[in-house]
Protein backbone atom coordinates (compact mmCIF):
# COMPACT_ATOMS: atom_id res chain seq x y z
CA UNK A 1 0.00 0.00 0.00
CA UNK A 2 1.57 3.32 -1.03
CA UNK A 3 1.85 6.46 1.06
CA UNK A 4 -1.04 8.28 -0.64
CA UNK A 5 -3.47 5.42 0.03
CA UNK A 6 -2.30 5.26 3.64
CA UNK A 7 -2.94 8.97 4.10
CA UNK A 8 -6.41 8.80 2.57
CA UNK A 9 -7.33 5.76 4.68
CA UNK A 10 -6.07 7.51 7.81
CA UNK A 11 -8.36 10.45 7.09
CA UNK A 12 -11.34 8.12 6.64
CA UNK A 13 -10.56 6.26 9.89
CA UNK A 14 -10.30 9.57 11.75
CA UNK A 15 -13.67 10.75 10.48
CA UNK A 16 -15.23 7.38 11.37
CA UNK A 17 -13.91 7.70 14.90
CA UNK A 18 -15.73 11.00 15.27
CA UNK A 19 -18.97 9.45 14.05
CA UNK A 20 -18.91 6.27 16.14
CA UNK A 21 -17.24 7.58 19.26
CA UNK A 22 -14.50 4.94 19.01
CA UNK A 23 -11.34 5.92 20.86
CA UNK A 24 -8.47 6.83 18.52
CA UNK A 25 -4.73 6.46 19.04
CA UNK A 26 -2.37 9.44 18.84
CA UNK A 27 -1.70 9.17 15.13
CA UNK A 28 -5.36 8.85 14.25
CA UNK A 29 -6.29 11.71 16.56
CA UNK A 30 -3.85 13.93 14.67
CA UNK A 31 -5.53 12.94 11.41
CA UNK A 32 -8.97 13.94 12.71
CA UNK A 33 -7.80 17.56 12.74
CA UNK A 34 -6.55 17.12 9.17
CA UNK A 35 -9.91 15.75 8.04
CA UNK A 36 -11.84 18.61 9.63
CA UNK A 37 -9.56 21.39 8.39
CA UNK A 38 -11.28 22.00 5.01
CA UNK A 39 -14.53 22.97 6.77
CA UNK A 40 -13.05 26.26 7.96
CA UNK A 41 -14.24 29.21 5.86
CA UNK A 42 -12.06 32.07 7.06
CA UNK A 43 -9.07 32.78 4.76
CA UNK A 44 -5.69 31.28 5.56
CA UNK A 45 -3.32 34.26 5.52
CA UNK A 46 0.36 33.49 4.97
CA UNK A 47 3.19 36.03 5.15
CA UNK A 48 6.66 34.98 3.91
CA UNK A 49 9.33 37.30 5.32
CA UNK A 50 12.04 38.53 2.95
CA UNK A 51 15.38 40.23 3.62
CA UNK A 52 18.53 40.89 1.59
CA UNK A 53 20.54 37.69 1.18
CA UNK A 54 17.52 35.37 1.55
CA UNK A 55 17.94 32.05 -0.27
CA UNK A 56 15.94 31.85 -3.52
CA UNK A 57 14.62 28.32 -2.97
CA UNK A 58 13.86 29.09 0.68
CA UNK A 59 11.57 31.94 -0.28
CA UNK A 60 10.04 30.35 -3.39
CA UNK A 61 9.09 26.87 -2.19
CA UNK A 62 6.72 27.86 0.65
CA UNK A 63 5.29 30.69 -1.43
CA UNK A 64 4.51 28.53 -4.47
CA UNK A 65 3.22 25.49 -2.58
CA UNK A 66 0.92 27.46 -0.30
CA UNK A 67 -0.26 29.73 -3.13
CA UNK A 68 -1.12 26.67 -5.23
CA UNK A 69 -2.99 25.08 -2.32
CA UNK A 70 -5.88 27.39 -3.18
CA UNK A 71 -6.68 24.98 -6.05
CA UNK A 72 -7.28 22.06 -3.70
CA UNK A 73 -9.52 23.54 -1.02
CA UNK A 74 -12.65 25.64 -0.80
CA UNK A 75 -10.92 27.80 1.80
CA UNK A 76 -9.33 31.01 0.49
CA UNK A 77 -5.55 31.07 0.83
CA UNK A 78 -3.77 34.42 0.69
CA UNK A 79 0.04 34.32 0.41
CA UNK A 80 2.23 37.39 0.23
CA UNK A 81 5.84 38.41 0.61
CA UNK A 82 6.52 41.02 3.30
CA UNK A 83 9.55 42.90 4.55
CA UNK A 84 10.20 44.55 7.86
CA UNK A 85 11.19 47.74 6.04
CA UNK A 86 8.00 48.14 4.03
CA UNK A 87 7.73 48.38 0.27
CA UNK A 88 11.15 47.87 -1.34
CA UNK A 89 13.32 45.71 -3.59
CA UNK A 90 15.04 42.71 -2.00
CA UNK A 91 18.19 41.14 -3.46
CA UNK A 92 18.35 37.42 -2.77
CA UNK A 93 21.44 35.26 -2.19
CA UNK A 94 22.20 34.56 -5.86
CA UNK A 95 21.31 38.00 -7.17
CA UNK A 96 17.60 37.63 -7.88
CA UNK A 97 15.77 40.89 -7.20
CA UNK A 98 12.19 40.92 -5.99
CA UNK A 99 9.89 43.88 -5.59
CA UNK A 100 7.98 43.48 -2.32
CA UNK A 101 4.87 45.61 -2.04
CA UNK A 102 3.76 44.60 1.45
CA UNK A 103 5.15 45.75 4.77
CA UNK A 104 5.30 44.09 8.14
CA UNK A 105 1.82 43.25 9.47
CA UNK A 106 1.94 39.98 11.48
CA UNK A 107 -1.37 40.86 13.13
CA UNK A 108 -2.95 40.19 9.72
CA UNK A 109 -1.34 36.75 9.30
CA UNK A 110 -2.21 33.23 10.42
CA UNK A 111 1.14 31.80 9.29
CA UNK A 112 4.40 33.75 9.38
CA UNK A 113 7.22 32.00 7.51
CA UNK A 114 10.90 32.94 7.89
CA UNK A 115 13.26 31.60 5.17
CA UNK A 116 17.02 31.43 5.61
CA UNK A 117 19.99 32.44 3.51
CA UNK A 118 23.52 33.80 3.63
CA UNK A 119 24.51 31.75 6.66
CA UNK A 120 27.83 30.78 5.10
CA UNK A 121 28.72 34.45 4.51
CA UNK A 122 29.05 36.03 7.91
CA UNK A 123 30.06 39.40 6.50
CA UNK A 124 27.53 39.62 3.67
CA UNK A 125 23.77 40.10 3.57
CA UNK A 126 21.64 37.33 5.00
CA UNK A 127 20.77 35.75 8.32
CA UNK A 128 23.95 36.85 10.12
CA UNK A 129 23.48 40.46 9.03
CA UNK A 130 19.85 40.40 10.21
CA UNK A 131 20.89 38.94 13.56
CA UNK A 132 23.56 41.61 14.01
CA UNK A 133 21.11 44.35 13.10
CA UNK A 134 18.59 42.89 15.51
CA UNK A 135 15.43 44.46 14.09
CA UNK A 136 14.02 41.34 12.44
CA UNK A 137 14.61 38.98 15.40
CA UNK A 138 12.95 41.52 17.71
CA UNK A 139 10.01 41.87 15.34
CA UNK A 140 9.61 38.09 15.12
CA UNK A 141 9.61 37.83 18.91
CA UNK A 142 7.04 40.61 19.23
CA UNK A 143 4.81 39.08 16.53
CA UNK A 144 3.81 36.05 18.58
CA UNK A 145 0.20 35.77 19.65
CA UNK A 146 -2.17 32.84 20.35
CA UNK A 147 -3.70 32.69 16.85
CA UNK A 148 -0.40 32.95 14.93
CA UNK A 149 1.83 30.07 13.85
CA UNK A 150 5.45 31.07 13.32
CA UNK A 151 7.34 28.81 10.91
CA UNK A 152 10.91 28.85 9.66
CA UNK A 153 13.09 26.75 7.43
CA UNK A 154 16.77 26.20 6.96
CA UNK A 155 18.84 28.91 8.66
CA UNK A 156 15.77 31.10 8.97
CA UNK A 157 15.30 29.12 12.18
CA UNK A 158 18.37 30.93 13.50
CA UNK A 159 16.47 34.19 13.23
CA UNK A 160 13.89 32.67 15.58
CA UNK A 161 16.69 31.42 17.81
CA UNK A 162 18.15 34.93 18.01
CA UNK A 163 14.66 36.10 18.93
CA UNK A 164 14.43 33.56 21.76
CA UNK A 165 11.47 31.86 20.11
CA UNK A 166 13.08 28.40 19.92
CA UNK A 167 14.51 28.37 23.44
CA UNK A 168 13.20 25.31 25.26
CA UNK A 169 11.13 24.28 22.22
CA UNK A 170 11.46 21.27 19.89
CA UNK A 171 12.94 22.47 16.59
CA UNK A 172 15.34 21.74 13.73
CA UNK A 173 17.37 23.65 11.13
CA UNK A 174 20.00 23.20 8.41
CA UNK A 175 22.52 20.55 9.46
CA UNK A 176 25.38 23.08 9.61
CA UNK A 177 23.49 25.24 12.12
CA UNK A 178 22.13 22.49 14.38
CA UNK A 179 24.91 22.70 16.96
CA UNK A 180 24.43 26.43 17.37
CA UNK A 181 20.65 26.08 17.57
CA UNK A 182 21.10 23.59 20.39
CA UNK A 183 23.68 25.77 22.14
CA UNK A 184 21.16 28.62 22.09
CA UNK A 185 18.56 26.55 23.90
CA UNK A 186 16.62 24.84 21.12
CA UNK A 187 15.53 21.25 21.79
CA UNK A 188 16.90 19.68 18.62
CA UNK A 189 14.86 16.96 16.91
CA UNK A 190 16.26 14.77 14.16
CA UNK A 191 13.37 15.32 11.76
CA UNK A 192 12.71 16.98 8.43
CA UNK A 193 9.88 19.06 9.92
CA UNK A 194 9.20 19.72 13.60
CA UNK A 195 5.68 20.82 14.56
CA UNK A 196 5.34 22.12 18.10
CA UNK A 197 1.96 23.77 17.65
CA UNK A 198 2.49 27.49 17.14
CA UNK A 199 6.14 26.89 16.18
CA UNK A 200 6.98 24.83 13.07
CA UNK A 201 10.55 24.47 11.82
CA UNK A 202 12.23 22.58 8.98
CA UNK A 203 15.72 21.51 7.91
CA UNK A 204 17.89 22.48 4.95
CA UNK A 205 17.03 24.34 1.77
CA UNK A 206 14.73 21.89 -0.03
CA UNK A 207 12.78 21.21 3.16
CA UNK A 208 10.76 24.33 2.36
CA UNK A 209 8.69 22.04 0.13
CA UNK A 210 8.09 19.62 2.99
CA UNK A 211 7.34 22.42 5.45
CA UNK A 212 4.75 23.92 3.13
CA UNK A 213 3.16 20.54 2.34
CA UNK A 214 2.92 19.79 6.06
CA UNK A 215 1.35 23.18 6.78
CA UNK A 216 -1.11 22.63 3.91
CA UNK A 217 -2.03 19.24 5.31
CA UNK A 218 -2.39 20.64 8.83
CA UNK A 219 -4.41 23.71 7.89
CA UNK A 220 -6.31 22.53 4.80
CA UNK A 221 -6.49 18.75 5.11
CA UNK A 222 -4.94 15.60 3.67
CA UNK A 223 -6.66 15.88 0.28
CA UNK A 224 -5.20 19.34 -0.28
CA UNK A 225 -1.70 18.07 0.50
CA UNK A 226 -2.12 15.09 -1.81
CA UNK A 227 -3.41 17.31 -4.60
CA UNK A 228 -0.38 19.56 -4.21
CA UNK A 229 1.98 16.59 -4.33
CA UNK A 230 0.40 15.39 -7.57
CA UNK A 231 0.59 18.84 -9.14
CA UNK A 232 4.19 19.40 -8.04
CA UNK A 233 5.22 15.81 -8.90
CA UNK A 234 6.89 15.72 -5.50
CA UNK A 235 6.09 13.53 -2.50
CA UNK A 236 6.83 14.92 0.95
CA UNK A 237 9.93 13.25 2.34
CA UNK A 238 11.47 12.70 5.73
CA UNK A 239 10.00 12.47 9.21
CA UNK A 240 7.61 15.00 10.68
CA UNK A 241 7.97 15.28 14.44
CA UNK A 242 4.86 16.50 16.24
CA UNK A 243 4.04 16.93 19.90
CA UNK A 244 1.47 14.12 19.38
CA UNK A 245 4.00 11.68 17.92
CA UNK A 246 6.21 11.36 14.84
CA UNK A 247 4.89 10.71 11.34
CA UNK A 248 6.66 9.59 8.18
Secondary structure, DSSP 8 states (H G I E B T S, - for coil): --HHHHHHHHHHHHHHHHHH-----HHHHHHHHHHHHTT--S-EEEEEEE-TT--HHHHHHHHHHHHHGGGG-SS-EEEEEEETT-SEEEE-TTS-EEEE--B--GGG-SEEEE----TT-TTSSSHHHHHHH-HHHHHHHHH--TT-EEEEETTHHHHHHHTTSSBTSEE---GGGHHHHHHTTBEE--SSEEE-SSEEEE-STTHHHHHHHHHHHHHH-HHHHHHHHHHHT----S-EEETT--B-
